[in-house]
């Protein structure tokens, strides 16, 4: 347990450092929207999902549109159904209580690091959990730091820190390249995401891209194995 936890923590540090830039932008934006320090702190611990938190802050106003925020966050976090399903091999011998305890801190970044390491060696769910603890520490420090000094930057996007997240996810996606079988699902996911972005209001392009890419990859694997 201890060994896997430490391994996961250390392996996630480079990504955690990169996520700090993303967190700083969220903290500054939250300050400009009137989100209090305690509200942001609670959001970090309870929600702990960068894209969902950005969406929540973007929709933040007085009075709070609770139903709109809940539906938007639900939609953007549907991708965790796919993430959770992909973690089945890792949690194969875990109890339901262990799954509940260790899954809350699953984020895109430590999930990607864990799945990449799972291809190379046998690890336990505590590797994922260690990465989650690492991320939540960096996330709290950066978001709350950005909020504390948010008065310095009038426009959170003027310094271009928001582009860092694009770089992070591009690097993570590249690490999952699995030969030519990956190319077609990626193309389909990108096309469907783009058209969803153009024609469907909200953040549904995230769900659409993820589901179509996963389905295409699954069917591709199924038919390929069926021919053997």
C-alpha positions in Angstrom: 0.0 0.0 0.0 2.6 2.5 1.1 4.9 1.7 -1.8 2.2 2.2 -4.4 0.9 5.3 -2.7 4.4 6.9 -2.8 5.0 5.8 -6.4 1.7 7.3 -7.5 2.4 10.5 -5.6 5.9 11.0 -7.1 4.8 9.9 -10.6 2.1 12.6 -10.6 4.3 15.5 -9.4 5.3 16.7 -12.9 1.7 16.9 -14.0 0.7 18.5 -10.6 3.2 21.3 -11.2 1.8 21.9 -14.7 -1.8 21.9 -13.3 -0.8 24.8 -10.9 -1.0 27.2 -13.9 -4.5 26.1 -14.6 -5.4 26.4 -10.9 -4.0 29.9 -10.7 -6.3 31.0 -13.6 -9.3 29.4 -11.8 -8.4 31.2 -8.6 -8.1 34.6 -10.2 -11.3 34.0 -12.2 -13.1 33.0 -9.0 -12.0 36.1 -7.2 -13.2 38.3 -10.1 -16.6 36.5 -10.0 -17.1 37.1 -6.3 -16.5 33.6 -5.1 -15.2 33.7 -1.6 -12.1 31.9 -0.4 -14.1 29.4 1.7 -16.5 28.7 -1.2 -13.5 28.0 -3.5 -11.8 25.8 -0.9 -15.1 23.8 -0.4 -15.5 23.5 -4.2 -11.9 22.2 -4.5 -12.5 19.4 -2.0 -16.1 18.5 -2.9 -16.1 18.8 -6.7 -12.3 18.5 -7.4 -12.8 18.7 -11.2 -11.0 21.5 -13.0 -13.3 21.7 -16.0 -16.4 21.5 -13.9 -15.1 24.1 -11.5 -14.3 26.5 -14.3 -17.9 26.0 -15.6 -19.3 26.6 -12.1 -17.3 29.8 -11.8 -18.3 31.0 -15.2 -22.0 30.6 -14.3 -21.5 32.1 -10.9 -23.9 35.1 -10.2 -26.3 36.4 -7.7 -28.7 34.6 -7.2 -27.0 31.3 -8.0 -28.6 29.4 -10.9 -28.5 26.0 -9.0 -30.3 23.9 -11.6 -28.3 25.3 -14.5 -25.0 24.7 -12.6 -26.0 21.2 -11.5 -27.0 20.1 -15.1 -23.9 21.7 -16.6 -21.6 20.0 -14.2 -23.4 16.7 -14.6 -23.0 16.9 -18.4 -19.3 17.8 -18.3 -18.5 15.1 -15.8 -20.3 12.3 -17.7 -16.8 11.4 -19.0 -16.1 9.9 -15.6 -18.4 7.0 -16.5 -15.8 6.1 -19.1 -12.9 6.8 -16.8 -14.4 4.6 -14.1 -15.1 1.8 -16.5 -11.5 1.9 -17.7 -10.3 1.5 -14.1 -12.0 -1.9 -13.7 -8.8 -3.9 -14.1 -7.1 -1.8 -11.4 -10.0 -2.3 -8.9 -10.6 -5.9 -9.8 -9.9 -7.3 -6.3 -11.1 -4.2 -4.3 -14.2 -4.0 -2.1 -17.0 -1.5 -2.8 -15.8 0.5 0.3 -12.3 0.7 -1.1 -13.6 1.8 -4.4 -15.7 4.6 -2.8 -12.8 5.7 -0.6 -10.2 5.8 -3.4 -12.2 7.0 -6.4 -13.2 10.5 -5.2 -9.8 11.9 -6.0 -9.7 10.5 -9.6 -8.9 13.3 -12.0 -8.0 13.2 -15.7 -4.3 13.7 -14.9 -3.7 11.0 -12.3 -6.0 8.6 -14.2 -3.8 9.1 -17.3 -0.6 8.6 -15.3 -2.1 5.5 -13.6 -3.3 3.9 -16.9 0.0 4.6 -18.5 1.9 2.9 -15.6 -0.6 0.0 -15.6 0.6 -0.9 -19.0 4.2 -1.3 -17.7 3.9 -2.9 -14.3 1.4 -4.3 -11.8 0.1 -1.6 -9.4 -2.7 -1.2 -6.9 -5.5 1.4 -6.5 -3.3 3.2 -4.0 -1.0 4.3 -6.9 -4.1 6.2 -8.3 -4.9 7.5 -4.8 -1.4 8.7 -4.2 -1.6 10.6 -7.5 -4.9 12.1 -6.4 -3.5 13.3 -3.1 -0.6 14.9 -5.0 -3.0 16.7 -7.4 -5.3 17.9 -4.7 -2.4 19.5 -2.8 -1.2 21.3 -5.9 -4.8 22.2 -6.8 -5.5 23.7 -3.4 -2.3 25.7 -3.3 -2.7 27.1 -6.8 -6.4 27.9 -6.8 -6.4 29.5 -3.3 -3.1 31.3 -4.2 -4.7 32.7 -7.4 -7.7 33.8 -5.4 -5.6 35.4 -2.7 -3.7 37.5 -5.2 -6.5 37.8 -7.7 -6.7 41.5 -7.2 -3.3 41.9 -9.1 -4.7 40.6 -12.5 -7.8 42.4 -13.8 -8.2 39.9 -16.7 -7.5 36.3 -15.8 -7.0 35.3 -19.5 -4.8 38.2 -20.5 -1.6 36.4 -19.5 -2.4 33.2 -21.4 -2.1 30.7 -18.6 -5.3 29.1 -19.7 -3.5 27.6 -22.7 -1.4 25.5 -20.4 -4.2 23.0 -19.9 -4.3 22.4 -23.7 -0.6 21.5 -23.6 -1.1 19.2 -20.6 -3.9 17.2 -22.2 -2.1 17.0 -25.6 0.9 15.4 -23.9 -1.4 13.0 -21.9 -3.3 12.0 -25.1 0.0 11.4 -27.0 1.2 9.0 -24.2 -1.9 6.8 -25.0 -1.0 6.3 -28.6 -1.4 2.6 -29.2 -0.3 2.2 -32.8 -2.4 2.7 -35.9 -5.5 1.4 -34.1 -5.7 4.6 -32.1 -5.8 6.9 -35.1 -9.3 6.3 -36.5 -11.1 6.6 -33.0 -9.2 9.8 -32.3 -10.3 11.3 -35.7 -13.9 10.3 -35.1 -13.8 11.7 -31.6 -12.4 15.0 -32.8 -14.9 15.3 -35.7 -17.9 14.6 -33.4 -16.6 16.9 -30.7 -16.1 19.7 -33.2 -19.6 19.4 -34.7 -21.1 19.1 -31.2 -19.3 22.3 -30.3 -20.7 24.1 -33.3 -24.3 22.9 -33.1 -25.1 21.8 -29.5 -25.1 24.5 -26.8 -23.1 23.9 -23.6 -20.3 21.4 -23.0 -21.8 18.4 -24.6 -18.9 18.2 -27.1 -16.8 16.6 -24.3 -19.3 13.8 -23.7 -20.0 13.4 -27.5 -16.3 13.1 -28.4 -15.5 10.7 -25.5 -18.4 8.4 -26.2 -18.0 8.2 -29.9 -14.3 7.7 -29.7 -14.7 4.9 -27.1 -17.5 3.2 -29.1 -15.5 3.3 -32.3 -12.4 1.9 -30.6 -14.5 -0.9 -28.9 -16.2 -1.9 -32.1 -12.8 -1.8 -33.9 -11.2 -4.1 -31.3 -14.3 -6.4 -31.3 -14.3 -7.0 -35.1 -10.5 -7.2 -35.2 -10.5 -9.9 -32.5 -13.4 -11.7 -34.2 -11.5 -12.2 -37.4 -8.6 -14.0 -35.6 
